[in-house]
Amino acid sequence: MAQDNFDIDGLAAYLHVSPQQVARLATKGRIPGRRVSGQWRFSRAEIHHWLEDRIGVSDEGELIEVEDVVSSAHPGEVRIANLLMETGVALPLMAKTRNRVIDAMADLAAQTGGLWDPAKMAEAVRAREDLHTTALDNGVAMLHPRRPMPNIVGEPLVVVGRTTSGIPFGGKQGGLTDVFLLICATNDSEHLCILARLSRLIADADFLTKLRTADLPTDVLEVFTTAENELDR
């Protein structure tokens, strides 16, 4: 079996479900897969995107479940507060258009020293946004490339930008976006862990209020630290 593919048993172990559950999901077309010589095969990249889509539409209970699944595939605990730097927080983010936000967020990530090619990251993020916007109804966008870019990312990091007012960013029903998070990961499981954790955080209206009223980068780091301590109790 190719390294980038799962069989039923391998995917069951990865998702922490039974092989019978995987087979049922595949047969019903609820999980991306294909038959090769009569046997189910699942592309690791397609499973990655399937999980990412689940994160995007899940309620709190589902988010916890998905985070448990993806974190089991990534050694060590992922805490967003550990991936943030003061130099990676822009209050305000000086951008008023979608393209300028993407460029500014990539430049912000480069300021931390963890991203080596902001232009290439911006291009990849723009392509991801063109495919399907990451802007959510709560005014937050979780920017990221479609696949991690380990060739230009030295270590996983998250950067935060907040514009002075909401801007059109492709949200549903014309909603405006004012909080931007850029995820820079070095592999698929790391990316999913970060995305799942961020999704749980921004589902909390109180967390978003504190993030929107933070005055300094140090305040933003404290907001994340406090919120994650609550999640991990």
C-alpha positions in Angstrom: 0.0 0.0 0.0 1.3 3.5 -0.9 2.5 5.5 2.1 -0.1 8.2 1.3 -3.0 5.8 1.4 -5.0 3.9 4.1 -6.7 0.6 3.9 -9.8 0.0 6.0 -7.8 -1.2 9.0 -5.3 1.7 8.8 -8.0 4.3 8.5 -9.9 2.7 11.4 -6.8 3.0 13.6 -6.2 6.6 12.5 -9.8 7.6 13.2 -10.1 5.5 16.4 -13.2 3.7 15.1 -13.9 0.1 14.1 -13.1 -1.2 10.6 -16.8 -2.0 10.3 -17.7 1.6 10.9 -15.2 2.7 8.2 -16.6 0.2 5.7 -20.2 1.4 6.4 -19.2 5.0 5.9 -17.3 4.2 2.7 -20.2 2.2 1.3 -22.7 5.0 2.0 -20.3 7.5 0.4 -20.0 9.5 3.6 -16.2 9.2 3.6 -13.9 9.7 0.6 -12.6 6.4 -0.7 -12.4 4.2 -3.8 -12.2 0.5 -4.5 -8.9 -0.9 -5.9 -9.0 -4.6 -6.9 -12.0 -5.0 -4.7 -10.5 -3.4 -1.6 -11.2 0.0 -0.1 -8.4 2.6 -0.3 -8.4 6.0 1.2 -6.2 8.9 0.2 -4.5 10.5 3.2 -4.9 13.9 1.6 -8.6 13.4 1.0 -9.2 12.2 4.5 -7.3 15.3 5.7 -9.8 17.5 3.8 -12.8 15.5 4.9 -11.8 16.0 8.6 -11.1 19.7 7.9 -14.7 20.0 6.5 -16.1 18.3 9.5 -14.3 20.8 11.8 -15.8 23.6 9.8 -19.4 22.6 10.4 -19.3 20.8 13.7 -21.0 21.8 16.9 -19.1 21.8 20.2 -19.6 18.1 20.9 -18.4 17.2 17.4 -15.5 19.5 17.7 -14.3 17.8 20.9 -14.7 14.4 19.1 -12.8 15.5 16.0 -10.1 17.1 18.1 -9.6 13.8 20.0 -9.3 12.0 16.7 -6.8 14.3 15.1 -4.7 14.8 18.3 -4.2 11.1 18.6 -2.4 11.2 15.3 0.0 13.9 16.4 2.4 13.3 19.3 2.3 15.8 22.0 -0.3 18.4 23.1 -1.1 21.2 20.8 -1.8 24.5 22.6 -2.4 27.6 20.5 -0.8 29.8 23.2 2.5 28.1 22.6 2.3 28.8 18.9 1.7 32.6 19.3 4.3 35.3 19.6 3.9 39.0 20.4 5.5 39.8 17.0 2.8 37.7 15.4 -0.1 39.8 16.6 -1.3 42.9 14.8 -3.6 45.3 16.6 -4.8 46.7 14.3 -4.1 44.8 11.1 -3.6 47.5 8.5 -5.7 46.1 5.7 -9.0 46.9 4.1 -9.4 44.4 1.3 -9.3 40.6 1.1 -6.0 40.5 -0.8 -4.3 43.0 1.5 -5.4 41.0 4.5 -3.9 37.8 3.1 -0.6 39.6 2.2 -0.4 41.3 5.6 -1.0 38.1 7.5 1.7 36.3 5.6 4.1 39.2 6.3 3.1 39.1 10.0 4.0 35.4 10.1 7.3 36.1 8.4 8.1 38.7 11.2 8.1 35.9 13.7 10.9 34.2 11.9 8.9 31.0 11.5 7.8 31.6 7.9 10.5 32.0 5.2 8.5 32.9 2.1 5.5 35.1 2.8 4.7 35.6 -0.9 4.4 31.9 -1.5 2.3 31.5 1.6 0.0 34.3 0.6 -0.4 32.7 -2.9 -1.4 29.4 -1.3 -3.8 31.0 1.1 -5.4 33.0 -1.7 -5.9 29.8 -3.7 -7.5 28.2 -0.7 -9.8 31.1 -0.2 -10.7 31.1 -3.9 -11.7 27.4 -3.5 -13.8 27.9 -0.4 -13.7 30.8 2.0 -12.6 30.3 5.6 -14.7 33.2 6.8 -17.2 32.2 9.4 -20.5 33.8 10.5 -18.9 35.0 13.7 -16.6 37.4 11.9 -13.5 35.2 12.1 -11.5 33.8 9.3 -9.0 30.9 9.8 -6.6 31.4 6.9 -4.4 28.5 5.8 -3.1 26.8 2.7 -4.9 23.7 1.4 -2.0 21.6 2.5 0.8 22.4 5.0 4.0 23.9 3.5 7.0 22.5 5.4 9.4 23.8 2.9 8.7 27.4 4.0 7.6 26.9 7.6 10.3 26.3 10.1 7.9 25.4 13.0 4.2 25.5 13.6 2.8 28.9 14.3 -0.4 30.9 14.5 -0.6 34.7 13.9 -3.5 36.9 14.8 -4.7 40.1 13.1 -7.7 42.3 13.9 -8.9 45.0 11.6 -10.4 48.2 13.0 -13.7 47.3 11.3 -15.2 44.4 9.5 -14.4 43.9 5.8 -15.9 41.8 3.1 -14.0 38.5 3.1 -16.4 36.1 1.4 -18.5 35.2 4.5 -22.0 33.9 4.1 -24.8 36.3 3.4 -22.3 39.2 3.0 -21.2 39.1 6.6 -18.1 41.1 7.5 -14.9 39.7 9.0 -12.6 41.5 11.5 -10.6 38.7 13.2 -8.0 36.8 11.2 -6.0 33.8 12.2 -3.3 32.3 10.0 -2.3 28.7 10.5 1.2 27.7 9.4 1.8 24.0 10.0 4.5 21.5 8.9 2.3 18.4 8.4 -1.3 17.3 8.0 -2.0 16.1 11.5 -0.4 19.1 13.1 -2.5 21.3 10.8 -5.7 19.5 11.8 -4.9 19.7 15.5 -4.4 23.4 15.3 -7.5 23.9 13.3 -9.6 21.8 15.6 -8.4 23.6 18.7 -8.9 27.0 17.2 -12.4 26.0 16.1 -13.3 25.1 19.7 -11.9 28.4 21.0 -13.7 30.7 18.5 -17.0 28.9 19.1 -17.1 30.6 22.5 -18.7 34.1 22.2 -17.0 35.2 25.4 -13.6 34.3 24.0 -14.3 36.3 20.9 -15.4 39.3 22.9 -12.1 39.3 24.9 -10.1 38.9 21.7 -11.9 41.8 20.1 -11.3 44.1 23.1 -7.7 43.2 23.8 -5.5 46.3 23.7 -2.0 44.7 23.4 -0.4 41.6 21.9 0.3 40.4 25.4 -3.4 40.7 26.2 -4.1 38.5 23.2 -1.7 35.8 24.4 -3.3 35.9 27.8 -6.8 35.5 26.3 -5.7 32.3 24.5 -3.8 31.0 27.5 -6.8 31.5 29.9 -9.3 30.0 27.4 -7.1 26.9 26.8 -6.7 26.4 30.5 -10.5 26.3 30.7 -10.8 23.8 27.8 -8.2 21.5 29.3 -9.7 21.3 32.8 
